[in-house]
Amino acid sequence: MKVGIIGFGKTGRAVASVLLESKRTKLQWVVRQSKLLEHRSVPEFLGVSSDEPGLIYSKDEYSASELFDRYPVDVVIDFSSETGLDYYGVVAAERGITIVSAVSQYPDEKIKQLQYLSQQTCVLHSPNITIGINFLIITAKILKNIAPYTDIEVIEEHFKDKPEVSGTAKVIARELDLPEENIKSVRAGGIIGVHEILFGFPYQTVRLKHESITREAFGNGILFAIDNLQGKPKGFYSMEDLLLPFFKLDAL
C-alpha cells in the first residue's frame, strides 16, 4: 500500500521509520512546511535501509493535485498541524484516498471538515493514535460502566519543558466525562509520555497505565489503522471503532 506523510517533526520521523521497515506499506513521499531537507531521501536521512523513494518535498513545490498525479498514494497520514488539512484534504477526498489524521488538537471546525470529507472517502482521526492509549480509554469506559460510583483521577507525566496539559489527558478526561480539573500533571526529566487512570473503589484501587517508550509507538498505531481501514466503507472513524471488535471474547 502506497502512503504519503504530511509533517516531518519528531513524531512524523518516527512514524516514517516504522513504515519504511514494514512490508505492508511503501512510503512514497513526505511533505513538510519548510524547504529544509527538500528532495532528501527519507530512508537516507533516517539511516534506514530501504529501496522506497520516500523523498521530502515542501508544500510550496507542488499543489496537492500535482503531488497525487506525480506520486499516487492510497493513504495520506497527517502528523502536521491544524492547517495541514487545508493543503491536501479536498483533493485526497475527491480521489478516494484514505485520510488518517493524528493531529492532536483540532478546533471544532477542523473536525467538521474531516467529517465532511468522510462523505467521499475513509477518514480516521485520533488525537493519540497509539494502540495502547486507545485500548486504555476503552477499558476505562468499560470499568466506569461497571462501577460508576468510583473516584476517577487522570495523571499525566511528560518531559520537564512541556508547558501545557497533555492533549491526550484532556481526551481521556472528556471520554470519561470528567472535568479537566481531575487531571494531575507531572513534569520531570525527559519523560516522553505517561498517562494513568486511577479508579478509587471503597476497598480497592485499579490503575490503568500507558507509557510511551519511543515515538515509534505512533507508527504501530498507524499500521494498525491502515490494516483495519481496508475494505471499510467511506465514513468517519476513530481508533475506538477499529478496536472495539477485538473486545468480543469467545464464550468459554
C-alpha positions as CSV (number, residue, x, y, z in Angstrom):
1,M,0.0,0.0,0.0
2,K,1.4,3.4,-1.0
3,V,1.4,6.0,1.7
4,G,2.4,9.7,2.0
5,I,3.1,11.6,5.2
6,I,2.2,15.2,5.9
7,G,4.5,16.6,8.5
8,F,8.1,15.6,9.5
9,G,8.6,16.6,13.0
10,K,9.9,14.2,15.7
11,T,6.8,12.0,15.6
12,G,6.5,12.1,11.8
13,R,10.1,10.9,11.5
14,A,9.5,8.1,14.0
15,V,6.4,7.0,12.1
16,A,8.3,7.2,8.8
17,S,10.9,4.8,10.1
18,V,8.3,2.3,11.1
19,L,6.6,2.5,7.7
20,L,9.9,2.0,5.9
21,E,10.6,-1.1,7.9
22,S,7.1,-2.6,7.3
23,K,6.5,-4.9,4.4
24,R,2.9,-3.8,4.2
25,T,3.5,-0.2,3.2
26,K,5.5,1.7,0.7
27,L,6.5,5.3,1.6
28,Q,6.1,7.5,-1.5
29,W,6.8,10.9,-0.1
30,V,6.9,13.3,2.9
31,V,5.5,16.8,2.6
32,R,6.6,19.5,5.1
33,Q,6.1,23.2,5.6
34,S,9.8,24.0,5.4
35,K,12.1,23.8,2.4
36,L,14.8,22.4,4.7
37,L,15.7,18.8,3.6
38,E,13.8,19.3,0.3
39,H,14.5,16.4,-2.1
40,R,16.3,14.4,0.6
41,S,15.6,10.7,0.8
42,V,13.8,9.8,4.0
43,P,15.5,6.4,4.3
44,E,18.9,8.0,3.8
45,F,18.1,10.8,6.3
46,L,16.8,8.3,8.9
47,G,19.6,5.8,8.3
48,V,17.1,3.1,7.3
49,S,18.0,0.6,4.6
50,S,15.2,0.8,2.0
51,D,14.6,0.9,-1.7
52,E,11.4,3.0,-1.3
53,P,11.5,6.5,-2.8
54,G,10.3,8.4,0.2
55,L,11.5,11.9,-1.0
56,I,10.9,15.0,1.0
57,Y,9.0,17.9,-0.6
58,S,7.9,21.3,0.7
59,K,4.2,22.1,0.3
60,D,5.1,25.0,-1.9
61,E,6.8,22.8,-4.6
62,Y,3.6,21.0,-5.7
63,S,-0.1,21.5,-5.2
64,A,-1.8,18.5,-3.7
65,S,-3.3,17.7,-7.2
66,E,0.2,17.8,-8.8
67,L,1.6,15.7,-6.0
68,F,-1.0,13.0,-6.2
69,D,-0.7,12.9,-10.0
70,R,3.0,12.5,-10.0
71,Y,3.3,10.2,-6.9
72,P,0.0,8.5,-6.3
73,V,-0.8,7.1,-2.8
74,D,-3.6,5.0,-1.3
75,V,-3.3,6.7,2.2
76,V,-2.3,10.1,3.5
77,I,-1.0,10.2,7.0
78,D,-1.2,13.6,8.7
79,F,1.1,14.5,11.6
80,S,1.4,18.2,10.8
81,S,-0.8,20.9,12.3
82,E,-4.4,22.0,12.2
83,T,-3.7,23.8,8.9
84,G,-2.2,20.8,7.2
85,L,-5.6,19.6,6.2
86,D,-6.2,22.7,4.0
87,Y,-3.4,21.6,1.7
88,Y,-4.5,18.1,0.8
89,G,-7.9,17.3,2.3
90,V,-10.4,18.2,-0.5
91,V,-8.1,16.7,-3.3
92,A,-7.5,13.5,-1.3
93,A,-11.2,13.0,-0.6
94,E,-12.2,13.6,-4.2
95,R,-9.8,10.9,-5.3
96,G,-10.9,8.4,-2.7
97,I,-7.6,8.5,-0.9
98,T,-7.9,7.3,2.7
99,I,-7.0,10.0,5.3
100,V,-5.5,9.1,8.6
101,S,-5.1,12.2,10.8
102,A,-3.2,12.1,14.0
103,V,-3.1,15.8,14.7
104,S,-3.6,16.0,18.4
105,Q,-5.6,19.2,18.9
106,Y,-8.0,20.2,16.2
107,P,-10.5,23.0,16.7
108,D,-14.2,22.0,16.2
109,E,-14.3,23.4,12.6
110,K,-11.5,21.1,11.5
111,I,-13.3,18.1,13.0
112,K,-16.3,19.1,11.0
113,Q,-14.2,19.5,7.9
114,L,-12.9,15.9,8.4
115,Q,-16.4,14.7,8.8
116,Y,-17.5,16.4,5.6
117,L,-14.6,14.8,3.7
118,S,-15.6,11.4,5.0
119,Q,-18.7,11.6,2.8
120,Q,-16.2,10.8,-0.1
121,T,-13.6,8.6,1.4
122,C,-12.5,6.8,4.6
123,V,-11.3,9.3,7.2
124,L,-9.8,8.4,10.6
125,H,-8.9,10.9,13.3
126,S,-7.2,10.1,16.5
127,P,-5.5,12.7,18.8
128,N,-3.2,9.9,20.1
129,I,-3.0,7.0,17.6
130,T,-1.0,4.6,19.8
131,I,-2.8,1.3,20.3
132,G,-2.1,1.4,24.0
133,I,-3.7,4.7,24.7
134,N,-6.9,3.8,22.8
135,F,-7.1,0.4,24.5
136,L,-6.7,2.2,27.8
137,I,-9.6,4.6,27.1
138,I,-11.9,1.8,26.0
139,T,-11.0,-0.3,29.1
140,A,-11.6,2.7,31.4
141,K,-15.0,3.3,29.9
142,I,-15.9,-0.3,30.5
143,L,-14.8,-0.1,34.1
144,K,-16.7,3.1,34.6
145,N,-19.8,1.5,33.3
146,I,-19.3,-1.4,35.7
147,A,-18.6,0.8,38.7
148,P,-19.9,4.4,38.1
149,Y,-19.6,5.2,41.8
150,T,-15.7,5.1,41.8
151,D,-13.5,8.2,42.2
152,I,-11.5,8.7,38.9
153,E,-8.3,10.7,38.5
154,V,-6.2,11.2,35.4
155,I,-2.4,11.6,35.9
156,E,-0.1,12.6,33.0
157,E,3.7,12.8,33.1
158,H,5.8,14.4,30.5
159,F,9.3,15.9,29.9
160,K,10.3,18.9,32.0
161,D,9.8,21.6,29.4
162,K,6.3,20.6,28.3
163,P,4.2,23.7,29.3
164,E,0.6,22.7,28.6
165,V,-1.6,19.9,30.0
166,S,-1.3,16.9,27.8
167,G,-3.8,16.8,24.9
168,T,-4.2,13.1,25.4
169,A,-5.0,13.6,29.0
170,K,-7.7,16.0,28.0
171,V,-9.1,13.5,25.6
172,I,-9.2,10.8,28.3
173,A,-11.0,13.2,30.7
174,R,-13.5,14.1,28.0
175,E,-14.1,10.5,27.1
176,L,-14.8,9.6,30.7
177,D,-17.0,12.8,31.3
178,L,-14.5,14.2,33.8
179,P,-13.7,17.8,34.4
180,E,-10.2,18.8,33.3
181,E,-9.6,19.7,37.0
182,N,-9.3,15.9,37.6
183,I,-6.1,15.9,35.6
184,K,-2.9,15.9,37.6
185,S,0.3,16.9,35.7
186,V,3.9,15.8,36.5
187,R,6.9,17.4,34.7
188,A,10.3,15.8,35.2
189,G,13.4,14.9,33.1
190,G,13.0,13.5,29.7
191,I,9.8,11.5,30.1
192,I,8.2,11.0,26.7
193,G,4.7,10.4,27.9
194,V,2.9,8.5,30.7
195,H,-0.9,8.5,31.2
196,E,-2.6,6.8,34.1
197,I,-6.2,6.5,35.1
198,L,-6.8,5.8,38.8
199,F,-10.1,4.3,39.9
200,G,-10.7,4.6,43.6
201,F,-13.1,2.0,45.0
202,P,-14.1,1.9,48.6
203,Y,-11.9,-1.1,49.3
204,Q,-9.5,-1.3,46.4
205,T,-7.9,0.7,43.6
206,V,-7.4,0.0,39.9
207,R,-4.7,1.7,37.9
208,L,-4.7,1.7,34.1
209,K,-1.4,3.0,32.9
210,H,0.2,3.6,29.5
211,E,3.8,4.7,28.9
212,S,5.3,5.7,25.5
213,I,8.9,4.4,25.4
214,T,9.6,5.9,22.0
215,R,7.6,7.8,19.4
216,E,7.7,4.7,17.1
217,A,4.6,3.6,19.1
218,F,2.7,6.0,16.9
219,G,3.9,4.1,13.8
220,N,2.5,0.9,15.2
221,G,-0.9,2.6,15.6
222,I,-0.7,3.9,12.1
223,L,-0.1,0.4,10.7
224,F,-3.0,-1.0,12.8
225,A,-5.3,1.8,11.4
226,I,-4.2,1.3,7.8
227,D,-4.7,-2.5,8.1
228,N,-8.2,-2.2,9.7
229,L,-9.5,0.5,7.4
230,Q,-9.0,-1.7,4.4
231,G,-12.4,-2.7,3.0
232,K,-14.3,-0.3,5.2
233,P,-17.0,1.9,3.6
234,K,-16.4,5.6,3.3
235,G,-17.1,7.4,6.6
236,F,-15.6,8.9,9.7
237,Y,-13.8,6.5,12.0
238,S,-12.0,6.6,15.3
239,M,-9.4,4.2,16.8
240,E,-12.2,3.0,19.1
241,D,-14.3,2.0,16.1
242,L,-11.4,-0.2,14.9
243,L,-10.5,-1.7,18.3
244,L,-14.0,-2.5,19.7
245,P,-14.5,-5.6,17.6
246,F,-11.4,-7.1,19.3
247,F,-13.2,-6.8,22.7
248,K,-15.7,-9.5,21.8
249,L,-14.3,-12.6,23.5
250,D,-15.4,-16.1,22.6
251,A,-17.7,-17.6,25.2
252,L,-16.0,-20.2,27.5
